[in-house]
Amino acid sequence: MKCCCVIGGTGFIGSFVVNILLREGRKVIVVGRNELPTRQLPDNVQYIPGDFGDKYFLQGILRGVDEIIDLAYATVPKTSYENPVNDILANLPNAVNLLEVASKFTLEKVVLVSSGGVIYGPTDKVPINEEHATNPISPYGITKLAVEKYAQMFHKTHDLPVVCVRPGNAYGETQKPFVGQGFVATAIASILAGKELKLYGKSGTVRDYIYVNDIARGIVAALIHGRPGDAYNIGSGEGKSNKDILEALQPLARAEGLEIKLNTLPLRKYDVPINVLDSSKLHHCAGWKTQVSFNEGIRKTWDWFNSKQKKST
């Protein structure tokens, strides 16, 4: 039985990845920063708290491990813009340390979760494939790209079997709202709580929103089938603006007697206007494609948040 170490496996996407790995017959070890996992894990998953910036801690963890999936990241685009130096220090040393330590072990695959939403930067043509120029305009995107470049270096100089995946904008059940990332969760939570929602620009930005379990499936598909040294987009191929999201939520809100309170503000300079991903490379490599449509995913997410809200009142 293969053993997969998931760094950041108690996070939003990571928790879905863990469940898929178990269904694939993997033994799973989850590494997290907190003493106790922030999300409940299946009973057959081992949780190990620690500092994955510590090479000795990592060396102890990786003995007997066959695969690594790294989802850990300490910042979001908004916080990276507010403190770009912290974005570097909180993320890059840990990522490079992981690559360096991993290169000393005989591993079958290492998957680094990058970002398809910010790494490419502004573009005149969508959907974007992996050959598109990478010119991020946020510190978050620049640091993500730097991690990818280090991964390529360790692949070429140390034969590290590393694959990078670039997901679109994840949404779905259990996502945390109000953290500067995740418009769908923040929009739903705002509507349910009667809070004002900020919209930057007349229609907001256009993003490739993809249901979280489809992203998790794509990450595991890249783990199993991805070619070392390559990068793979994970997206729906469909662009939705923030306004489109709100229009999809409108009938669900009305059914509960709720309204959307909106405050329209100017566009922010660090927001890429449009981002839609071409994921045909992963499809051809692994047969992966999305399973949950946008409308189905939005309803699933609304129902989960709505049920949680009712239970808490």
N, C-alpha and C positions, 0 to 999 in steps of 0.2 A: 504493500500500500504506500503510495507516494504521500509525503508530508509537505504541506504548503504552509509557509509562515506569512500571515497577513498583517502587515504593519498598518495600524489605523483601522483594524477590522471591526471596531465598535462604532465607527462613524456611520453617516447616513448611507453612502454607497457601500461601504465596507461590510455592513451587516447583511446586505443582500448578496454580496460576493461570497461571504462565508457559507450561507445556506446553499448556494449553487455548487460550491466546492464539495460540500458534504454529499450532495446528490450525485456528484461525479465520482464519489468513492474515495475522496482524499481524507487523510488525517489533517486536521487544521489546528494550528497554533496561532493565537491572536496576541499581538504585542501592542500595548497601549501606554500612554503617559500616566494615567490615573491609577491609583492603588486598586480600585475596583472598576470593572467595566461600566461605561456610561450607558450601555444598552445591554439588555439581557441576552446572553449567548446560549446556544444549545448546550445541553449537559455534556455532550461528547467533544466539546471544544475546550482546549486548554488556553487559559488566559494568563499572560505573563506581563506584569507591569515593569516599566523600567525606562531608562533614558537611551533611546536608540541613537543618540549622538555619541555614546560611550562605546568605543570599539571593543572593550573587553566584555561588556554586556552582550554586544552583538555576536561576538565569537562564541560565547556560551550558548546563545539562542540557536545559532545556525548549525551547530553540530547535529547531524542526523536529519537535516532539512534538505529536501530535494528542489523546492521551488520557493520563490519569494514574490509577493505582490505588495508593492509599497503605495499606500493611499494617503500616507501621513502628510499633512501640510498645516502650518500654524497660522496662516493669514488668509484673507480674502481680498479681492480686487480693491474694495473701498479702503480697507485698513492699509493696504500696501501703498496706496496713493498718499495717505496721510503720513506714513512713516516708511519711506522706501529703504532706508538703511536697516530698519528692523526686519523688513521683508527678506532682505538678503541674509542677515545674521540668524534669523529664526528658521530658515529653510535650507539654504545652500550647504552650510557645513555638515548638517545631518545627512543630507542626500549624498554628498561626496564621500562621507565616512562610510555610509552603507555600501556604496559601490566599491570602495577600496577593500573593505572587509570581505564582501561577497566574492571579490575576485580571488581571494585566497582559498575558497572552497570549490569543490566540484559540484556545481549546481546544474540542473537541467534547464531552468529558465528563471529569469528575473523580469518582472513586469513593473514598470514605473508608470504611474497614472499622472499624465501631464494635463493639458487643457486644450481642447479644440476651440473653446469659446474666446480665448484671448491671445493665443500664441501666434496667430496669423496676422493680427492687426487689421487695419482698414483694407478693403478690397473693392474693386469695381465689378467683380464677377463672382457669382455664386451658382451652384455649390462649390465649395473649396475642397480640392483634393490635397493629398500629403505633399505633392510637389510644389505647392504654392509657396511663395516667398513668406518668410516669417519675420514680421516687423511689428512686434507688439508695442503698444503705446501706454501700457500700465506697468509699474514695477512688478506686479504679480506675474504678468505675462513674460517679462524679461527674465525674471528668476526661474520660472518654469522652463523657458528655453535654455537657460544656462545649465539646468539640471539635465536636460536632454543632451546637450553638447558633451557634458561630462560622461553621460552614459555611452555615447558614441565613442568617446576616447577610450573608455575602459573596455569596450567591445573590441576595438581595433588593436589596442596595445596589450590587453590581458586576456583576450578571447572570452570575455564575460558574455554569456548568452542573454543579453538584455533586449527587451522589447519595450517601446514606449507606446502608450495609448493616449489618444486625444479626444476625450468625451465632449459632447455638447452640454447643454444646460439641463442638469438632472432635476426631476421633480417627482414627487410621490409621497406615499404615507411615511410618516415618522420624520420628515425633513423639519429642521428647526427654522422657524421664522425669525425675522428681525435681527439677523446676524450680518447684514450687508451682502448677502448672497442668497439666491433662491427666490426669484420674484413670485412664483406661483404660491409657495408656502406663505410668504409675507402677505400677498394679496388676500388669500383665503382667511388667514388669521386676522387680518385687519377688518375684513367684512364681518366676520363672526363676532368680533369684539367691538364693532362700531367705531373703529379708529379710522382716522384720515389716512389715505394712501397717497404716496408721492409718485407722480409720473413725470419723468424727465423728458421733455419734448412733447409735441402734440400727440404723437402716437407711441412714444417711447422708442426703444431700440428693437431691432428684429433679431431673434435668436433661434437656434435649433433646439427646441425643447424636446427632451426624450425621457420617457418613463424610466424610473430608476432601475427596475429589474431588467430592462433591455440593456442598459449600460452595464450592469453587473454581468449579464450574459456575454456581452461583448468583451469585457475584461478577461473572463475565463476562456472565451474562444481564442483570444490572443495568447493566453498562457499555454493553451494546448497546441494551437496550430501556428502561432505567429513565428515569423522567421527572425532569428537574432539579428540585431542591427537595424531593424525596420521600425517604422512608426505607423500606427493605424488610427484613423478617425473612427469615432463611434457616435453617429448622429442619425436623425430621422430623415434628413434630406429636405425637410420642410421648414420654412421660416415663419415664425409667428411674432408679431409685435406685442408689446405690453398691452396695447389697446385690444388686440385680438384675444389675449388671455382674459381681460376683463369682460369682454363681450361673451366669451364662453361661460364665464362664471355668473353673468347677470341673471339668467333664468333660474339657476340653482339658488342664488341669493333671494330672488323674488319668491320662490316657493317656500322660503322660511320667513318671509316678511321682512327681509333685510335689504338695505340699500348700500350702494358703493359710494363712499365719500372720497372725492378725488381732489388733489391739489396738484395742478400742472405747473411745473417749474422748467427753467431753461435746460437744454441738454448739457451734460457734463463733458468736459474736454477729454477725459480718459475713457469714455464709453465708445466702443466701436459701433458705428451705426447699424451695420448688418453683418450677420455671421450665420451661414448655413453650411453644413458639412456634407461632403461626398464620401460615403462609407463603402464604396464598391470594392475597395482593396481588401477590406476585412471580409466582405461577402465572398469574394473570389477565393480568398485564402482559407476561410473557415466555414463558409456557408451561413454566416451570421446575417440576420436581418431583424428588424424590429417586429415585435409580436403584438404590442399594445398601441392602438391608435391614440391620437391626441385626445379625441373626445372621450374615449373610454378611460384614459389615464386621468384626465381632469375630473371626471365623475368619481373615480376611485379615490382620488386625493381629497376631493371635497367631502365625500362621505366619511372618510376617516377623521378629518379635522372636525367635522360637524358632530360626529358621534362622541369624540373626545371632549368637545366643548359642552355638550349636553350632560355628560357624565360628571363634569366638574362643577356644574351649577345646581 
